[in-house]
Amino acid sequence: MTISPSSRSLMDRTRELIGRGQYQAATLLLPALAALGPDLPWQAEVEAELACAQQQFDKAMVITEAALNRWPNSVPLLAARSEAAMACGDLVVACVAAADAVIHDPQWVNAKVLLGRALQALGKTEQAAICFREALAQTPNDLTVRRMMAEAAPNEAVGLLRDGIKSHPNNIDLRNALIRCLLDQNQIEAASDAADEAIELGVANATTRLLAIETAGCTLDWSKAAALCDDAVARMGLDG
């Protein structure tokens, strides 16, 4: 069904308000969405997304269960159901809903990410990595997907994180993830170098400094660890 520009604008505006955390304002637009047509899933889709955004996951499950009986091919409803089911601990339902969303819209990155998250939560890391790899191929600059991919594929993690840092050298979370990954793989010298570089460049926060202290302890460099502790205490409240 073709969506008119005015209807699309209303849906986009409502979703924009949800993304900004302006939930009350978004709620006020729900009757307008309902007025677009009783046989259309738009109101239910946005209500489900709003419930997820407010962490009202039980409510989202109820909304999506009823709405999917009417609109079983609605990708936004399937995505919201997957998100809510994961939060409620129903990982099988989360996987099924996300898989259905991928089937109905193979190009939608969010559906692949949802399926990857659900599979990883089930311990299916290899299958999760496939989902994240496809999503990352479509959105190589999505740092959240890159970190998920690194977690699901530990053998590729260091390279994935280093590539991300090359493109986004000021991203603290990526640098911290790299240091943690190197420590977990017992690459202590490389972890120490990565921590030192982050601190020297000023791309560091309290977590970075704690990781640096850990690397110093692993190398038994207690004087460096003590200096880093002093620096961390001195900067307490200054780092993010």
N, C-alpha and C positions, 0 to 999 in steps of 0.2 A: 504494500500500500504506500502511495506517495504521501509524504508529509509536507504540508504547506510551510513556507518560510516563517509565517507568524507562529505556527505551532512549534516548529523547531526552535525558534527564538525563545518561546516560553519555557520549553523543556531545558534548553541550555542555561537560561537565566536561573531556573530553579536549582539545577545541578551546580551552578556556580556559587549560589548562596550556601548550598550544603558543603561544598569544598572550602568555603571561607569560615565554616562553623556558625553561620547565621541561620540556625535551625528554625527559629520562630518565624523569620521572614519567609523561609522556604515553605513552611507549613501553610502560611497564608495563601500561597499560590496553588495549593492542591485542588481547591474547588475549581479554579480556572482550568486546570489540566483535566479534571473530570468532565467539564463542560465541552471539551473537545470531541467527546464521543463516548458513550457508554460501552461500546464494543471494542474499544481500544485499550491497550494495557498500560498506557503512559502513567496514569495516576498510581496504579499498583507498583509499577517499576520504581517511581520516585519515592513512594512511601517506603518501599523495602530498602532502598538506598539510604533514605533518611534514618530509618531505624538502625541500620548497620553503623552509620556515621555516629549515632548517639549511643552506640554500644548496647542497644536494646535488641539483642540477638534473638531472644525467644519470640519477641514480637515480629521480627523479620521472618522467622521460620513460619509463623502462622500466616503472615501476609503472602509469602511466596508459595506455600503449599496450596492455598486457596486459588491464588492467581494462576499458577501453572496448570491447574485443572482446566482453566479457560484458554490460556495462551501457552501451551507447552513448548513452543519454539522461541519464546522471548529470551533472548540472550541476556539482557540486563537482569531479568528475574532469576535466571539460572545462576548468574554471577553472584547476585545478592544471596541466594540460597546457599551457594558454596561457601561464601564468606561467613554467613551466620552459622552454618553447620560446623565449620572449623572451630569457631569461637565456642560453640556448645559441646565440642568434643565428639561430634558425630562425623568421623573422618570418612566413612564409607559414603554417606550422603554427600559430603563435600566433594569427594572424587567424582561421583556420578554426575552431579550437577555441573561441575567444571568441565568434565569430559563432554557432556551434552552441549555446553556453551561453545567449546572448541569445534565440535562437529557442525554446529549451525553457523559459526562465524570463524573459520580457520585462520583468518588474518588478524583477529583481535588479540593483541598481545596480553591484555589483562586476563583473558580466559586461560591462556597458556600458563601464566604466572600462578593463577589460582590452582590450576591442576598440579603444577609442580610443587606448590606449597603443601597441598593435601597429600600428594604422594610421598613427599619427604617426611611429613608428620607420621605417615604409616610405615616409615622405614624403607620405602622403595626409592632409595637414593639414585640408583642408576636411571630409573624411569623419570624421576624428578629432574635429573640433569638434562635429559633429552628435552623436556619442556622448557627449562631455563635457557638452554642453548639456542633453541628456536626463537625464543622471545628476545634474547640478546642479539641474535643476528638481525632482527628487525629494528631493535632500538639499542645500538651499541653504546650510546651515551647515557643509558639508564643505569645509574650507579647502584640502585637498589637491586635490580635484576642481576647485575654483575656480582654483587656480594652473595646473593642467593646461589648463583651458579658456582661460585667459589666454594661455598659451604657444601653443596651437593657433590662437587667433583674435586676432592682434596688434592688429587694428583695434578690438577690443572690450576689449583688455587693461586699459587704464587705468581704464575704468568698472567693470569686474569687480573689480579690485583695490581701488579706492576704496570700492565697495559692501561688500566684505569687511571693510575697515578700519572702516567705520562700525559694523558689527555686532561686530567683534572688535578694538577699538582698541589692545589690548595685545599683539597678535600681531606679533612682530618679523619673522618670515619674510614676511608679507604686505607689511609696510612696505618691507622690502628689495627684494622683487619689484617693488613699485611704483617705487621709485627707479631700479632697473636698467632697467625698462621705459621710463621717461621719458627716461633717458639714451640708450637705444638709439633712441628716436624723436626724439632731438635736442631735446627739450623741457627745456633745461638749467635755465632759471629755475624751472620747476615741480619738477624733480628736486632742485634746491637747497632749495627751500621744504619739500619732503617730507622731505629729510634733516635739515634744521634742526629741523623739528617733532618728528621721531622722537627726536632727541638731547635736545631741550629737555624732552620728556615722559618721558625715561628709558626709552623703548621702543626700545632700541638695543643692538647688540653690536659686536664688532670689524668684522664685515662692513659694518654701517651706517656706521661711521666711515671705512672705506676708501672706500665709495661717496661719502660726504660730501667726502672729500679729492679724489676724482675730479671731482665737480661743481665744486668750487672751482677746480681746475686748468682745467676747461673754460671758466670765466669769467675766467681769468687773475688770479684773486684770490689771489695767492701768499701774502700775509700771513695770510689765512684758512686756506689750505692748510697753512701752517707751524704755525699754532696748533692745527689739527685733528690734525696729525701728533704734536705734542707731547702733546696730550691722549690720543691713541691709545696712545702709548708709556707714558704715565703709568698708563694703565688696563690695560696688558698683564697678562693673567692674571686680571683682574677681570671682563671681559666674557665672555659665552658664545661 
